[in-house]
Amino acid sequence: MESAKQMKLYDRVERVHNELRALGIADDAPLDVAQLTPFDQYHYHGTAAVDEAIAALDIDASSRVLDVGAGIGGPARYLAATAGCHVTALELQPDLDATGADLTRRCGLQGRVEHVRGDILDGAPAAGTYDAVISYLTILHIPDRARLFAAIHRALRPGGGLYIEDFTLLREADEAERETLRVKVQCPYVPSPATYVVHLVGAGFRNVALEDVTASWTSFIAERLAAFRADRPRLDAIHGTDLADGLEDFYATMASLYGAGVLGGARITARR
Ligand SMILES: C[S@@+](CC[C@H](N)C(=O)[O-])C[C@H]1O[C@@H](n2cnc3c(N)ncnc32)[C@H](O)[C@@H]1O
């Protein structure tokens, strides 16, 4: 990503701490995963989307999972706490990675969730060993799909499963939409659903299945914006107007891209 902080979702990672403080939770107090899940899932439909991956890939306590683009570790912690598996949470941005590691320690999950700062394009931390790779709303930031999917393929053990939630392109974007995607969403490339599948098959994946989830994402994104706007007085008070303005603009941008029918959502599964 060129300049990740142009994307307001990633600016000011302290947002999660503001929310916890507002609940009366001190900065170093122990935490439960359930206290964090309203704030640490940087994708759509929160932990329900992680339950989908657990079911689709049969993740259980014996599984070793790689989460590509782990954010502040929300999906990784929920997965480890729910399925009992071991998760390697790989994250590019140092501040998100450090915040994720701190929250994991406060949840007492450091034995099951390992935070690694790194770029998936440089390869997975322990290639060839993972039973499952999951990735939520991260692939959209990485235009070099050949190198990316080769790295993910190599990460998995033979027979291992892949679960992705990501953007697809439903119609040609106009110039303004392309610019918005590139700058505000840090998304320089989005393929059609059919092209997405071709890329995965080309990287050697089998049993590639793509489910279109555009309708449910479009509703989620519209409702997220409405809820954020309704909650502005509280959000301004705990985060400051500047941070809240930036996030509202990002949520409105996503609502307009989905509302205009240019972006779609996909849930993709495949096997090595
Ligand atoms: C929308 S966030 C989603 C975070 C997390 N998957 C979740 O759902 O909560 C996408 C994340 O991918 C990370 N990312 C982008 N490119 C990456 C790369 N090449 N390697 C590792 N992480 C990357 C970003 O820094 C960001 O934290």
The ligand as an SDF file (V2000), in Angstrom:
LIG
                    3D

 27 29  0  0  0  0  0  0  0  0999 V2000
   -9.5460   -3.8060    6.0500 C   0  0  0  0  0  0  0  0  0  0  0  0
   -8.1610   -4.3340    7.0090 S   0  0  0  0  0  0  0  0  0  0  0  0
   -8.8130   -5.8410    7.6150 C   0  0  0  0  0  0  0  0  0  0  0  0
   -8.1330   -6.3180    8.8570 C   0  0  0  0  0  0  0  0  0  0  0  0
   -8.6280   -7.6750    9.3680 C   0  0  0  0  0  0  0  0  0  0  0  0
   -8.5450   -8.6800    8.3160 N   0  0  0  0  0  0  0  0  0  0  0  0
  -10.0420   -7.5840    9.8970 C   0  0  0  0  0  0  0  0  0  0  0  0
  -10.9450   -8.0320    9.1810 O   0  0  0  0  0  0  0  0  0  0  0  0
  -10.2320   -7.0600   10.9830 O   0  0  0  0  0  0  0  0  0  0  0  0
   -6.9160   -4.8940    5.8400 C   0  0  0  0  0  0  0  0  0  0  0  0
   -5.5350   -5.0840    6.4670 C   0  0  0  0  0  0  0  0  0  0  0  0
   -4.6250   -5.6750    5.5250 O   0  0  0  0  0  0  0  0  0  0  0  0
   -3.3260   -5.1800    5.7730 C   0  0  0  0  0  0  0  0  0  0  0  0
   -2.4800   -5.4230    4.5870 N   0  0  0  0  0  0  0  0  0  0  0  0
   -2.5560   -4.7810    3.3900 C   0  0  0  0  0  0  0  0  0  0  0  0
   -1.6110   -5.2460    2.5410 N   0  0  0  0  0  0  0  0  0  0  0  0
   -0.9320   -6.2200    3.2160 C   0  0  0  0  0  0  0  0  0  0  0  0
    0.1720   -7.0570    2.8720 C   0  0  0  0  0  0  0  0  0  0  0  0
    0.7580   -6.9630    1.6710 N   0  0  0  0  0  0  0  0  0  0  0  0
    0.6340   -7.9400    3.7900 N   0  0  0  0  0  0  0  0  0  0  0  0
    0.0490   -8.0130    5.0270 C   0  0  0  0  0  0  0  0  0  0  0  0
   -0.9990   -7.2270    5.4150 N   0  0  0  0  0  0  0  0  0  0  0  0
   -1.4820   -6.3400    4.5150 C   0  0  0  0  0  0  0  0  0  0  0  0
   -3.5970   -3.7150    6.0580 C   0  0  0  0  0  0  0  0  0  0  0  0
   -2.4960   -3.0940    6.6910 O   0  0  0  0  0  0  0  0  0  0  0  0
   -4.8600   -3.7810    6.9150 C   0  0  0  0  0  0  0  0  0  0  0  0
   -4.5730   -3.8510    8.2760 O   0  0  0  0  0  0  0  0  0  0  0  0
  1  2  1  0
  2  3  1  0
  2 10  1  0
  3  4  1  0
  4  5  1  0
  5  6  1  0
  5  7  1  0
  7  8  2  0
  7  9  1  0
 10 11  1  0
 11 12  1  0
 11 26  1  0
 12 13  1  0
 13 14  1  0
 13 24  1  0
 14 15  1  0
 14 23  1  0
 15 16  2  0
 16 17  1  0
 17 18  1  0
 17 23  2  0
 18 19  1  0
 18 20  2  0
 20 21  1  0
 21 22  2  0
 22 23  1  0
 24 25  1  0
 24 26  1  0
 26 27  1  0
M  CHG  2   2   1   9  -1
M  END
$$$$
